[in-house]
Amino acid sequence: MDRTACETMVETWVTAFGTALNRPDIDRVLDLFEPEGFWRDLSALTWNVYTAEGHDAIRAMLSACLAEIAPTAWKIDQVLGSSDGIHQALLSFKTRAACCSAVLRLRGGRCWTLLTAVTELIGFEETTRQRRTNGAPLRYEPGRPDWRTERDRQKAELGVTQQPYCVIVGAGQAGLGLGARLKQLGVPTLIIDKRERPSDTWRERYATLSLHSPVWYDHMPYLPFPETWPRFASKDRVADWLDAYAMIMELDIWTGADCVGSQYDEALGAWRLSIIRGGRPIELRPAQLVLATGFWDAPYVPDIPGRDRFGGRQLHVAEARELGQCGGLRSIVIGAGTSAHDIAAQLWEAGANVTMIQRSPTIVTRIDTLLPAVEIYDTDAAAPKPPTELADLLAASIPNRLMPQFQAPFIAAIKAKDAAFYEGLRKAGFLYDFGEDGGGFFTRGMQDPSGFYIDMGASELIIDGRIAVRSGVSVDTIRERSVVLSDGAELPADFIVYATGYRRLAQAGAILSSEIIDKLGPIGGIGSGVRSDHGPWAGETRNVWKPTRQPGLWFHNGNFGLMRFFSRVLALQIKARQTGLPTPVYGLA
Amino acid sequence: MDRTACETMVETWVTAFGTALNRPDIDRVLDLFEPEGFWRDLSALTWNVYTAEGHDAIRAMLSACLAEIAPTAWKIDQVLGSSDGIHQALLSFKTRAACCSAVLRLRGGRCWTLLTAVTELIGFEETTRQRRTNGAPLRYEPGRPDWRTERDRQKAELGVTQQPYCVIVGAGQAGLGLGARLKQLGVPTLIIDKRERPSDTWRERYATLSLHSPVWYDHMPYLPFPETWPRFASKDRVADWLDAYAMIMELDIWTGADCVGSQYDEALGAWRLSIIRGGRPIELRPAQLVLATGFWDAPYVPDIPGRDRFGGRQLHVAEARELGQCGGLRSIVIGAGTSAHDIAAQLWEAGANVTMIQRSPTIVTRIDTLLPAVEIYDTDAAAPKPPTELADLLAASIPNRLMPQFQAPFIAAIKAKDAAFYEGLRKAGFLYDFGEDGGGFFTRGMQDPSGFYIDMGASELIIDGRIAVRSGVSVDTIRERSVVLSDGAELPADFIVYATGYRRLAQAGAILSSEIIDKLGPIGGIGSGVRSDHGPWAGETRNVWKPTRQPGLWFHNGNFGLMRFFSRVLALQIKARQTGLPTPVYGLA
């Protein structure tokens, strides 16, 4: 179909859609959707992160939301083109409270998928780009404080004489990115972190740790990584960046401040957070509390019999900052995910003899193969690319339910292109798969981001036999200088590294009462029913970036790209509450 | 003329031009230029920053350079359009050593102005954007150091066991921006600064100091200011930025290191720099020395009779960090340039009675009027704008000789648009003009960047009489509580601020021998023959960004925009020398 026909089709649909919503005529709206069509909403209609799947769900959502939200003024911003009979377009529209964006997929004249997302709150727009403030006065006024004086005053007062509206616990990339958004929106926000230098969470990890996603996917809000940066930044570079980012974004951070407990005061409509800062107890009373402490935050070491008797060196990969001399060390890496691969390769580089113990299959994807799958984000490419914000919208426009289906051609292509690579892994005894549902790396990420490896070179070492693998087994017993596997084999061992993952939400558990935790239900995962992501189906990541059953409690988490995008959705939900806008939540889990 | 006709004309010219150069047929090349045509070259042909004005100069330049440089492969990258019978195009070409860019202005089929500029050295391209390094290994190797270990090693060795190829004195925005370029080019460079925290040069200034140029003009190399920043950043924000920039760009900086003397060792082909670092003398032996210490680096206080007897408070504006209580203070600001305006307004805000003493006219331009003149840099604008690098090229494509002519319509428009504003200044007794040559702010900037003010609000205070002005006079005598003007008037005074400018090149004078300084001739200015910029005409800023008569000695200076652009030109000249490329300099002053 040529461009014009595609445009006409989109125009016809958008006009009919806008008319039906304005009337409102929900039956007519449903006529415009496929029976199994999807409407994913990011706080534009639902003040939630919610996907309505099929006519009944869409009808229920619209019945509840339309009157209050009144989406109107639908406009086509850009027709994005057609392929396989599917026409895509970028739309914009307004609600009573917000300017919103939408991504439409039409098929046979009806909507297959629609994404609606809040972009900015009317009257509370971010002062970025064209809307930058002047900074320096264009008009002098007696008593006007200069920037530094004002900044120092704010810093000194926040949390002391002025209660923050929002407290974010955790000053890693999650907390800082969200903090930057809230700063722009003028929400008094205090970020607290128990470490003296939060970026040390990165520095303390093993030496070869780097981002396994390309720099142009990982940009944080407002300040892209510099064009000089390598494609995959080392952990220490990321740490330096986070320190600089916090300063440049003027974030209010208390380091060395540990949140040791919390209580939600219904009468006050605010939290009472017990903070220990510099040895002294302080109570903070924010209306909103965001936990950005990471979901997998406490090293997990399995309680393998004999562990205490081991005569060599053993540590969890989280403690592997300094490996020291490894020449000739017989090293056992327990685990086969990302950190297991990284540390195994690092041990090999350091001269150790390395054996990886792999219990179950790993989703392995070669980095060269993965990059084209996210090339929409590649702002380095010579060909014109959408700005990162649009790329984010397009990525979000795929409903989670459809992710395996959208991934299928990509997975098929991987299997064909990298057949020799996978054959090499197979021959080396390494177990790989493409996830229980066959959706590979990307769907696994939504379900439970573990059990995968983006290959940055360790797979080659496995294929070549330089890293040995024992797969389909676990370690049953540890002896003084060996490990005994579940198949009865005994491997000599001088050094054991547990790349056995992390316990979830340890910090959240220390902060929140068990009553609240029980009320919340599962946190993270989408209820896909696969390993570590039990159902029922939720359609969206549970309790993350969206209202929870506990008023004033939020979780922020994800990879750099997801956090960049959803930090805005979350920040706008918080801003709306701060300004007293009505925020009726539809579809609270 | 329509687009196609313009394209055809450009194509015809470029084809003829390329053919004539290849032959080479200099007469034919000259046929393609207007008799008074300009060829500005930024180290593409001349390994210099040099403008050939007219046929004879172009002939001389080509006769000297063509054989060695061999510019070839001329291509039209973009036809930029036509106005007033002038067609502009962006070209690219190659020399033996480099990929280069060019900006062409055609008029009546012949070239009026041509800019040629080196873009990158073949084989030594920057690893930016599409050419980013991987950072993390895609292939592991035993003994490979991690990023932090390697970085720490470099830092520890540079200047100690490894001599830097280049030393930059001064870690302000000039030194850091150039340092970032050289880092990308792999030139071992040490930046030294006598301060413990170089950015304090910004922090120590008066509280209301801010950039008077918009944020999108001021971007430093590789890392644009964030989209959240105000249009005109406060000095303290700039200071924080410089600290972050140095870290993010991984620059090697010795702070608290004072260069107290130098000697060029001809036999060694290198400098012997005497450095005092932490109280200990160290000798550094770089091949290249760049002074980036600022041209106006020592506060100048005129020796007005009676100054010692003044019973009130007096200070140079450079020392005006803390003004303290000013309510009712009778304050005299001596001077009428930017810092005089800023400090006068700040005093007024602090409750002082302020009188500005203006000896000679000031070039005043309203910021709202100035912004459209640099709107080509406005990356915030909704309309598509060229990337900053192209905007820089276009700005550089105007030969300095033509600047007043290019500025004329803009100046005329200012006079018309802001007539009421200037009338207000006139009525308030304030002397303004548009520079000796009528070229206004921009031409003044090339001649001697002083005696101007981009109005950020102080002019309104003058117009309204809230800041008093005594103009056409100077202070003849200072008494215990008053100043006596050259017209005999006596003004009571509790506080005198000397906004009387700076002595030039004080640090350079302390570092370089007087023999070298004498050899160099004037530094800065273009020899326009106007006030503070004595002739003869040089065509280019003297001794800046280009080879000097002292081998291995360079000056780097300018506003943020000029430094961003010329830091590349300068860095590539240094890189070429480091790699041993032939760099025959044409037109050394």
Interface residues (C-beta under 8 A of the other chain):
Chain A: E126 T127 T128 R129 Q130 R132 T133 N134 G135 A136 P137 L138 R139 Y140 E141 P142 G143 R144 D146 W147 R148 T149 R151 A180 K183 Q184 R203 A207 T208 S210 L211 H212 V215 Y222 L223 P226 E227 T228 W229 P230 R231 F232 A233 S234 D236 R237 D240 W241 D243 A244 M247 I248 M249 A345 W348 E349 A350 G351 I367 D368 D380 A381 A382 M456 G457 A458 E460 L461
Chain B: E126 T127 T128 R129 Q130 R132 T133 N134 G135 A136 P137 L138 R139 Y140 E141 P142 G143 R144 D146 W147 R148 T149 R151 A180 K183 Q184 R203 A207 T208 S210 L211 H212 V215 Y222 L223 P226 E227 T228 W229 P230 R231 F232 A233 S234 D236 R237 D240 W241 D243 A244 M247 I248 M249 A345 Q346 W348 E349 A350 G351 I367 D368 D380 A381 A382 M456 G457 A458 E460 L461
